């Protein structure tokens, strides 16, 4: 198992009602009831980053900050750096069937479609986050039969 310090994270959120949210320069983003995942990275102080994402009242800095008042925090997963958060998003979508909420949402600093994803399942019990995080921490994308890099 890779013993590197975690620098990547996934946050699982639940949305209980439809909302149209103005997300900075990206514009209006529609969210509907279900489960969402935000993938991110923090090279320093991952605990502080996750604590910030958990807060409802804060200055808006990232796209997820605009959505946060409409989402219920479920849990977070700290993940080891392998190929980076873009590779993490690709592997996560491959394994779970998650899809981008809107092009550019949460991914304004890369070429990914989005880093805010909606899970197809109505209940998180249908998704095995612990299994995903353990497999990712052990081997990165190689654990999922993919080692594609941007």
C-alpha positions as CSV (number, residue, x, y, z in Angstrom):
1,X,0.0,0.0,0.0
2,X,1.2,3.5,-0.8
3,X,2.2,5.2,2.4
4,X,2.2,8.7,0.9
5,X,0.4,11.5,2.8
6,X,-3.2,12.0,1.5
7,X,-3.5,15.1,-0.7
8,X,-6.7,14.2,-2.6
9,X,-10.2,14.0,-1.4
10,X,-13.8,13.1,-2.3
11,X,-16.7,14.7,-0.5
12,X,-20.1,13.0,-0.6
13,X,-23.1,15.3,-0.4
14,X,-26.9,14.8,-0.5
15,X,-29.3,17.2,-2.2
16,X,-32.8,17.1,-0.8
17,X,-34.5,19.5,-3.2
18,X,-34.1,21.1,-6.7
19,X,-32.3,24.4,-6.9
20,X,-30.9,26.7,-9.5
21,X,-27.7,28.1,-8.1
22,X,-25.7,31.0,-9.6
23,X,-22.1,29.8,-9.5
24,X,-19.8,32.8,-10.1
25,X,-18.8,33.4,-13.7
26,X,-19.9,29.8,-14.6
27,X,-23.5,31.0,-14.4
28,X,-26.6,29.0,-13.4
29,X,-26.2,25.4,-12.3
30,X,-29.2,23.2,-11.8
31,X,-29.1,20.6,-9.0
32,X,-31.8,18.0,-8.2
33,X,-32.3,15.5,-5.3
34,X,-29.7,12.8,-5.1
35,X,-26.1,12.3,-4.2
36,X,-23.1,14.4,-5.4
37,X,-19.4,14.0,-5.1
38,X,-16.8,16.8,-5.2
39,X,-13.2,15.8,-6.0
40,X,-10.4,18.1,-4.9
41,X,-6.8,18.4,-3.8
42,X,-4.9,20.1,-1.1
43,X,-1.1,20.0,-1.2
44,X,-1.0,21.4,2.4
45,X,-3.4,21.0,5.3
46,X,-6.0,18.7,3.9
47,X,-7.9,18.7,7.2
48,X,-8.4,22.4,7.1
49,X,-9.6,22.3,3.5
50,X,-12.2,19.6,4.4
51,X,-13.2,21.6,7.4
52,X,-13.8,24.7,5.2
53,X,-15.9,22.7,2.7
54,X,-18.0,21.5,5.6
55,X,-18.9,25.0,6.6
56,X,-22.0,26.7,5.3
57,X,-21.1,30.3,6.0
58,X,-17.9,31.4,4.3
59,X,-16.6,33.6,1.5
60,X,-17.1,31.9,-1.9
61,X,-13.8,30.9,-3.4
62,X,-14.5,27.6,-5.2
63,X,-17.5,26.5,-7.3
64,X,-18.5,24.0,-4.5
65,X,-18.8,27.0,-2.1
66,X,-21.8,28.3,-4.1
67,X,-23.5,24.9,-4.1
68,X,-22.7,24.1,-0.5
69,X,-25.8,25.8,1.1
70,X,-28.0,23.5,-1.0
71,X,-26.1,20.3,-0.1
72,X,-26.0,18.2,3.1
73,X,-22.5,16.9,4.0
74,X,-22.5,13.1,4.2
75,X,-18.8,12.2,4.6
76,X,-15.4,12.7,3.1
77,X,-12.6,10.4,2.0
78,X,-8.9,11.3,2.1
79,X,-6.9,9.8,-0.8
80,X,-3.3,9.3,-1.6
81,X,-1.8,11.3,-4.5
82,X,-1.1,9.1,-7.5
83,X,-1.8,10.6,-10.8
84,X,-3.7,13.6,-9.4
85,X,-7.3,14.7,-9.0
86,X,-8.2,14.5,-12.8
87,X,-7.2,10.8,-12.8
88,X,-9.2,10.4,-9.6
89,X,-12.3,11.8,-11.2
90,X,-11.9,9.6,-14.3
91,X,-11.5,6.4,-12.1
92,X,-14.4,7.4,-9.9
93,X,-16.7,7.9,-12.8
94,X,-15.6,4.6,-14.4
95,X,-16.3,2.7,-11.2
96,X,-19.5,4.4,-10.0
97,X,-21.2,5.7,-13.2
98,X,-21.1,9.2,-11.8
99,X,-21.5,12.0,-14.4
100,X,-20.6,15.7,-14.6
101,X,-23.2,18.0,-13.2
102,X,-22.2,20.8,-15.7
103,X,-19.2,21.4,-17.9
104,X,-16.5,23.3,-16.0
105,X,-18.1,22.9,-12.6
106,X,-15.3,22.4,-10.1
107,X,-12.7,22.0,-12.8
108,X,-11.9,25.6,-14.0
109,X,-8.2,24.9,-13.6
110,X,-8.0,21.8,-15.8
111,X,-9.4,20.2,-18.9
112,X,-11.8,17.8,-17.1
113,X,-15.5,18.0,-17.9
114,X,-16.2,18.6,-14.2
115,X,-15.0,17.8,-10.6
116,X,-18.6,18.0,-9.2
117,X,-20.3,14.8,-10.1
118,X,-23.8,13.3,-9.6
119,X,-24.1,9.7,-8.6
120,X,-26.7,7.7,-10.5
121,X,-27.8,5.8,-7.3
122,X,-30.5,7.2,-5.1
123,X,-28.9,5.8,-2.0
124,X,-25.2,5.9,-1.1
125,X,-25.4,2.2,0.2
126,X,-25.5,1.3,-3.5
127,X,-22.0,2.8,-3.8
128,X,-18.9,1.3,-2.2
129,X,-16.8,4.3,-1.2
130,X,-14.6,2.5,1.2
131,X,-13.7,-0.1,-1.4
132,X,-13.0,2.6,-4.0
133,X,-10.8,4.7,-1.6
134,X,-8.8,1.6,-0.5
135,X,-8.2,0.5,-4.0
136,X,-7.2,4.0,-5.1
137,X,-4.8,4.5,-2.1
138,X,-3.2,1.2,-3.0
139,X,-2.6,1.7,-6.7
140,X,-4.3,4.7,-8.2
141,X,-5.8,4.3,-11.6
142,X,-3.9,1.0,-12.1
143,X,-6.4,-0.5,-9.6
144,X,-9.2,0.1,-12.1
145,X,-7.5,-1.0,-15.3
146,X,-6.6,2.5,-16.5
147,X,-3.5,4.5,-16.4
148,X,-4.5,7.2,-18.9
149,X,-3.0,10.6,-18.3
150,X,-4.1,14.0,-19.7
